[in-house]
Amino acid sequence: MAIISEYDEEQPTAAAEVTKKPRLEETFSRNTFDPTLERLFQQHKNDPFSLIETVADFLVRRLKSLSSDDTLEARVSQIFASAKTKTCSPGEQVNKNKDSNVTEHSNGVQDMQENKKKLTKDPKVVQKEEKQRSPAETPKNVVDNTLEAAEKESLSTDQTSITKEEDDDSKGLKPNAGNGADLEKYSWTQTLSEASVQITLPPGTKSRSINCEIKKKHLTAGLKGQTPLLQGELYAPVMTDDCFWSLEDGKTLSILLTKVNKMEWWNCIVKGEPIIDTQKVEPENSKLSDLDPETRQTVEKMMFDQRQKAMGLPTSEEQQKNEILKKFMAQHPEMDFSRAKIC
């Protein structure tokens, strides 16, 4: 009877152990696969998501049906959502707002899908996709920086252009066809040796009404009894004996000024008047008759050589060498010059 009693006492205890449900945390902590999974986790410690990729690759190879299962991604998402729920305590689950749960779950699924895509994609493919991004996908700050740089470059170009124009204006007016200037009261032209001034007068003006005085460094021109139309210090000295004035058609006063320095361009007739930019002066073509004999000979030789080269004929220097060679051959008939070449 003692044995039976002992058996009866122990039986309810065993039944209680069988029917007793372990807590969720104890079940999770006493998972029989933890040792194996722990080893795998240590091998993938640097990139935990690669452990998921390894397990997924193993399952797809072992179960061929998974590769054609359209619901695979959704099922994986549900598994991870369930695992996240198991790791939370009951109190935390009660305190969470329903809307917040939905949002977090959705974000978790999206993050999981994105991470899975990144892990499963070939790095070369990802790099290629980054290079092929369309302009619309360019970050806004990059676009803004590009536009700002373009605006700065355009502004810099405009400022450079304006500065260049201001510099040109500061150097003077652009010369007219006669290398002078066309001003309000008069116009003038020049060559290296002389300057010519034309002043417009009222029609029918008589020579006796003109007041024109030409000095070495000073000029006065206009009508008697009136304020001079042109008066002041000349740009440079002139040869007064070679200067004169004339009245043309009773309405134009023409003044010829012969320069002392015949190798200089003037930028004005009278100091204080608007000036021209002498760097833009275009000299007239010189005549051979105006050149000294030595210079004229050199120019004629250059012109002859240019014509000879254009026609494929020997230049003056080559002709001179040929003449010397012919004289040398005549003086030495015993020598063979069949292979002689002019350098």
C-alpha positions as CSV (number, residue, x, y, z in Angstrom):
1,M,0.0,0.0,0.0
2,A,2.9,2.3,0.7
3,I,4.1,1.8,-2.8
4,I,0.8,2.5,-4.4
5,S,0.4,5.6,-2.3
6,E,3.8,6.8,-3.4
7,Y,2.9,6.2,-7.0
8,D,-0.4,8.1,-6.6
9,E,1.4,11.1,-5.1
10,E,4.0,11.3,-7.9
11,Q,1.5,10.9,-10.8
12,P,-0.2,14.3,-10.5
13,T,3.2,16.0,-10.3
14,A,4.3,14.4,-13.6
15,A,1.0,15.3,-15.2
16,A,1.4,18.9,-14.0
17,E,4.8,19.1,-15.6
18,V,3.4,17.8,-18.9
19,T,0.5,20.2,-19.0
20,K,2.5,23.2,-17.7
21,K,3.3,25.6,-20.5
22,P,6.7,27.3,-20.4
23,R,6.9,31.0,-20.7
24,L,7.7,32.5,-24.1
25,E,11.1,33.8,-23.0
26,E,12.2,30.4,-21.7
27,T,11.2,28.7,-24.9
28,F,13.1,31.2,-27.0
29,S,16.2,31.1,-24.8
30,R,16.2,27.2,-24.6
31,N,16.0,26.8,-28.5
32,T,17.7,23.6,-29.3
33,F,19.3,25.1,-32.4
34,D,21.0,28.0,-30.5
35,P,24.5,26.4,-30.3
36,T,24.5,25.7,-34.1
37,L,23.1,29.1,-34.9
38,E,25.5,30.8,-32.6
39,R,28.5,29.3,-34.5
40,L,27.0,30.5,-37.7
41,F,26.4,33.9,-36.3
42,Q,30.0,34.2,-35.2
43,Q,31.1,33.3,-38.7
44,H,28.8,36.1,-40.1
45,K,29.4,38.6,-37.2
46,N,30.7,41.4,-39.4
47,D,27.6,41.3,-41.6
48,P,24.6,39.7,-39.8
49,F,22.4,39.9,-42.9
50,S,24.8,37.6,-44.8
51,L,23.7,34.8,-42.3
52,I,20.2,35.2,-43.7
53,E,21.5,35.0,-47.2
54,T,23.4,31.8,-46.4
55,V,20.3,30.1,-44.9
56,A,18.1,31.3,-47.8
57,D,20.6,30.0,-50.3
58,F,20.7,26.6,-48.5
59,L,16.9,26.3,-48.4
60,V,16.5,27.1,-52.1
61,R,19.1,24.5,-53.1
62,R,17.6,21.8,-50.8
63,L,13.9,22.6,-51.6
64,K,13.6,23.2,-55.3
65,S,9.9,24.2,-54.9
66,L,10.9,27.4,-53.2
67,S,12.4,28.9,-56.3
68,S,9.0,28.9,-58.0
69,D,7.0,29.9,-54.9
70,D,5.4,33.3,-55.6
71,T,4.5,33.8,-51.9
72,L,8.1,33.2,-50.6
73,E,8.9,36.9,-49.9
74,A,5.6,37.5,-48.1
75,R,6.1,34.4,-45.9
76,V,9.7,35.5,-45.1
77,S,8.4,38.9,-44.1
78,Q,5.8,37.3,-41.8
79,I,8.4,35.1,-40.2
80,F,10.6,38.1,-39.3
81,A,7.6,40.0,-38.1
82,S,6.6,37.1,-35.8
83,A,10.2,36.9,-34.5
84,K,10.2,40.6,-33.7
85,T,6.9,40.1,-31.8
86,K,8.3,37.2,-29.8
87,T,11.3,39.2,-28.6
88,C,9.0,41.9,-27.0
89,S,7.6,41.5,-23.5
90,P,3.7,41.5,-23.0
91,G,3.9,44.9,-21.3
92,E,5.7,46.5,-24.2
93,Q,3.1,45.1,-26.6
94,V,0.2,46.5,-24.6
95,N,1.8,50.0,-24.4
96,K,2.4,50.2,-28.2
97,N,-0.1,52.1,-30.2
98,K,-2.0,50.2,-32.9
99,D,-1.1,52.7,-35.6
100,S,2.5,52.7,-34.6
101,N,2.6,48.9,-34.8
102,V,1.3,49.0,-38.4
103,T,3.8,51.7,-39.4
104,E,6.8,49.9,-37.8
105,H,5.8,46.6,-39.3
106,S,5.5,48.1,-42.8
107,N,8.8,49.9,-42.5
108,G,10.5,46.7,-41.2
109,V,9.2,44.7,-44.2
110,Q,10.3,47.4,-46.6
111,D,13.8,47.6,-45.0
112,M,14.1,43.8,-45.1
113,Q,13.1,43.7,-48.7
114,E,15.6,46.4,-49.6
115,N,18.4,44.8,-47.7
116,K,17.6,41.5,-49.3
117,K,17.8,43.0,-52.7
118,K,21.2,44.7,-51.9
119,L,22.6,41.4,-50.6
120,T,21.4,39.3,-53.5
121,K,22.5,41.8,-56.2
122,D,25.9,41.5,-57.8
123,P,28.1,44.4,-56.6
124,K,29.0,45.0,-60.3
125,V,25.3,45.4,-61.2
126,V,24.8,47.8,-58.3
127,Q,27.8,49.9,-59.5
128,K,26.5,49.9,-63.1
129,E,23.1,51.1,-62.0
130,E,24.6,53.9,-60.0
131,K,26.5,55.1,-63.1
132,Q,23.3,54.9,-65.2
133,R,21.3,57.1,-62.9
134,S,19.2,59.6,-64.8
135,P,19.6,63.4,-64.3
136,A,16.2,63.4,-62.5
137,E,17.7,61.2,-59.8
138,T,20.6,63.6,-59.2
139,P,20.6,64.9,-55.6
140,K,19.1,68.4,-55.3
141,N,22.2,69.9,-53.7
142,V,24.3,68.7,-56.7
143,V,22.0,70.4,-59.1
144,D,22.0,73.6,-57.1
145,N,25.8,73.6,-57.0
146,T,26.0,73.0,-60.7
147,L,23.6,75.9,-61.4
148,E,25.4,78.1,-59.0
149,A,28.7,77.4,-60.7
150,A,27.2,78.1,-64.1
151,E,25.8,81.4,-62.9
152,K,29.2,82.4,-61.5
153,E,31.0,81.5,-64.7
154,S,28.5,83.4,-66.8
155,L,28.8,86.4,-64.4
156,S,32.6,86.2,-64.6
157,T,32.5,86.2,-68.4
158,D,30.2,89.2,-68.5
159,Q,32.4,91.1,-66.1
160,T,35.5,90.2,-68.1
161,S,33.7,91.4,-71.3
162,I,32.6,94.7,-69.6
163,T,36.1,95.2,-68.2
164,K,37.6,94.7,-71.7
165,E,35.2,97.2,-73.2
166,E,36.1,99.7,-70.5
167,D,39.8,99.2,-71.1
168,D,39.2,99.7,-74.9
169,D,37.3,102.9,-74.2
170,S,40.0,104.1,-71.8
171,K,42.6,103.7,-74.6
172,G,40.6,105.9,-76.9
173,L,38.2,105.9,-79.9
174,K,38.5,103.5,-82.8
175,P,40.3,105.3,-85.7
176,N,38.4,106.2,-88.8
177,A,39.4,105.1,-92.3
178,G,42.1,107.8,-92.3
179,N,43.6,106.7,-89.0
180,G,42.0,109.8,-87.3
181,A,38.6,110.7,-85.9
182,D,35.3,112.1,-86.9
183,L,34.2,114.6,-84.2
184,E,31.3,117.0,-83.8
185,K,33.1,120.2,-85.0
186,Y,35.8,118.7,-87.2
187,S,37.4,115.5,-88.5
188,W,41.0,114.6,-89.1
189,T,43.2,112.0,-90.7
190,Q,46.9,111.3,-90.6
191,T,49.9,109.4,-92.0
192,L,53.2,109.0,-90.4
193,S,54.5,112.2,-92.0
194,E,51.5,114.5,-91.8
195,A,48.0,115.2,-90.4
196,S,45.1,116.8,-92.1
197,V,42.2,118.6,-90.4
198,Q,38.8,119.4,-92.0
199,I,36.5,122.0,-90.3
200,T,32.9,122.6,-91.6
201,L,32.0,126.2,-92.0
202,P,28.8,128.0,-93.0
203,P,28.2,127.9,-96.8
204,G,29.5,130.9,-98.7
205,T,32.3,131.7,-96.2
206,K,35.1,133.9,-97.7
207,S,38.8,133.4,-97.1
208,R,39.1,136.8,-95.5
209,S,36.7,135.7,-92.8
210,I,38.9,132.8,-91.7
211,N,41.2,133.0,-88.7
212,C,43.8,130.2,-88.9
213,E,47.2,130.5,-87.1
214,I,49.6,127.6,-87.2
215,K,52.6,127.6,-84.9
216,K,55.2,124.9,-84.0
217,K,53.2,123.7,-81.0
218,H,49.9,125.6,-81.2
219,L,46.9,125.8,-83.5
220,T,44.0,128.2,-83.8
221,A,41.3,127.8,-86.4
222,G,37.8,129.4,-86.9
223,L,36.1,132.5,-88.0
224,K,37.2,136.0,-87.2
225,G,35.3,137.7,-84.4
226,Q,34.0,134.3,-83.1
227,T,35.2,131.7,-80.7
228,P,37.7,129.4,-82.4
229,L,36.4,126.1,-83.5
230,L,39.7,124.4,-82.8
231,Q,42.4,125.9,-80.5
232,G,45.1,124.5,-78.2
233,E,48.5,122.9,-78.0
234,L,49.3,120.5,-80.8
235,Y,49.9,116.8,-79.9
236,A,53.5,117.1,-81.2
237,P,55.6,119.8,-83.0
238,V,55.1,120.6,-86.7
239,M,57.2,122.1,-89.4
240,T,55.5,125.4,-89.8
241,D,57.1,126.2,-93.1
242,D,55.5,123.1,-94.6
243,C,52.1,123.7,-93.1
244,F,49.2,125.5,-94.8
245,W,45.5,125.9,-94.9
246,S,42.9,126.3,-97.7
247,L,39.1,127.0,-98.1
248,E,37.4,124.3,-100.2
249,D,34.0,125.0,-101.8
250,G,33.4,127.9,-99.5
251,K,32.3,125.6,-96.6
252,T,35.3,123.5,-95.6
253,L,38.5,124.7,-94.0
254,S,41.3,122.2,-94.7
255,I,44.6,122.4,-92.7
256,L,47.7,120.4,-93.5
257,L,50.2,119.8,-90.6
258,T,53.6,118.4,-91.4
259,K,55.0,116.4,-88.5
260,V,58.5,116.9,-87.2
261,N,58.7,113.2,-86.1
262,K,57.7,111.2,-89.1
263,M,57.7,107.9,-87.2
264,E,54.9,108.6,-84.7
265,W,51.1,108.3,-84.8
266,W,49.1,111.0,-83.1
267,N,46.2,110.2,-80.9
268,C,44.7,113.7,-81.3
269,I,45.3,117.0,-83.1
270,V,45.0,119.3,-80.0
271,K,45.6,118.2,-76.5
272,G,42.4,118.0,-74.5
273,E,40.3,116.8,-77.4
274,P,39.0,113.2,-77.7
275,I,41.8,110.7,-78.4
276,I,42.0,107.6,-80.6
277,D,43.5,104.2,-79.9
278,T,46.8,104.3,-81.8
279,Q,47.2,100.5,-81.4
280,K,44.3,100.1,-83.8
281,V,45.8,102.3,-86.5
282,E,46.2,100.6,-89.9
283,P,49.2,102.0,-91.8
284,E,48.8,102.5,-95.5
285,N,50.8,100.3,-97.9
286,S,54.2,101.9,-98.6
287,K,55.3,102.6,-102.2
288,L,58.6,101.3,-103.3
289,S,59.5,104.8,-104.6
290,D,59.2,106.1,-101.0
291,L,61.8,103.6,-99.7
292,D,65.6,104.2,-99.5
293,P,67.7,102.2,-102.1
294,E,68.9,99.6,-99.7
295,T,65.5,98.8,-98.3
296,R,63.9,98.9,-101.7
297,Q,66.4,96.3,-103.0
298,T,65.7,94.0,-100.1
299,V,61.9,94.3,-100.6
300,E,62.2,93.6,-104.3
301,K,64.4,90.5,-103.7
302,M,61.8,89.1,-101.3
303,M,59.0,89.8,-103.8
304,F,61.0,88.0,-106.5
305,D,61.7,85.0,-104.3
306,Q,58.0,84.7,-103.5
307,R,57.0,84.7,-107.1
308,Q,59.7,82.1,-108.0
309,K,58.6,79.7,-105.2
310,A,54.9,80.1,-106.3
311,M,55.9,79.0,-109.8
312,G,58.2,76.2,-108.6
313,L,61.4,78.0,-109.9
314,P,64.7,78.6,-108.1
315,T,65.0,81.6,-105.8
316,S,67.7,84.3,-106.2
317,E,69.9,82.5,-103.7
318,E,69.5,79.1,-105.5
319,Q,70.3,80.8,-108.8
320,Q,73.4,82.3,-107.3
321,K,74.5,78.8,-106.1
322,N,73.9,77.3,-109.5
323,E,76.1,80.0,-111.1
324,I,78.9,79.3,-108.7
325,L,78.7,75.5,-109.4
326,K,78.8,76.0,-113.1
327,K,81.9,78.1,-112.9
328,F,83.6,75.5,-110.7
329,M,82.7,72.7,-113.1
330,A,84.1,74.7,-116.0
331,Q,87.4,75.2,-114.1
332,H,87.7,71.4,-113.2
333,P,86.6,69.3,-116.2
334,E,88.5,66.3,-114.9
335,M,86.0,65.9,-112.0
336,D,82.7,64.0,-112.1
337,F,79.8,66.2,-111.0
338,S,77.0,63.9,-112.1
339,R,75.9,63.3,-108.6
340,A,76.5,66.8,-107.3
341,K,73.6,68.3,-105.4
342,I,73.0,71.9,-104.3
343,C,72.4,72.1,-100.5
